[in-house]
Amino acid sequence: MGAHPPFVRRHFLGEAYRGRGLRLVLPLCETLSASMDLVINLLKFGNSVAEGIGLLILSAVRFVVPAATSVGDLAAPIGWLALVTAGLAMAEVVRKLAWVVVGAGWLLVMIRIVMGVVGR
């Protein structure tokens, strides 16, 4: 240990890790790129769905109010708001369903306790 000056040891460790780093970093970058491509494609798909929903809503608005012609650039924001609203509505339904399941569970526990006390 004492035979090598500190700068030689640092240089040797740097070279050793640099060689390993290149082998580890390149597959990581390829994986990251594939993951980012997937995320970008999912966002593009979501944006096209939101824009389609927004166009449907805008066409319904134009059917009801024919004078509303200057709202064409709002298709994507209206669509995203509709998707978020639908997601929140589904979350609310799931929350209520969870409370029903929890209530039924407590009811079954109470029935079991009463049946144990009665002796059945």
Sequence and secondary structure as in RCSB ss.txt:
>XXXX:A:sequence
MGAHPPFVRRHFLGEAYRGRGLRLVLPLCETLSASMDLVINLLKFGNSVAEGIGLLILSAVRFVVPAATSVGDLA
APIGWLALVTAGLAMAEVVRKLAWVVVGAGWLLVMIRIVMGVVGR
>XXXX:A:secstr
 TTS HHHHHHHHHHHHHHHHHHHHHHHHHHHHHHHHHHHHHHHHHHHHHHHHHHHHHHHHHHH TT  TTGGGH
HHHHHHHHHHHHHHHHHHHHHHHHHHHHHHHHHHHHHHHHHHHT 
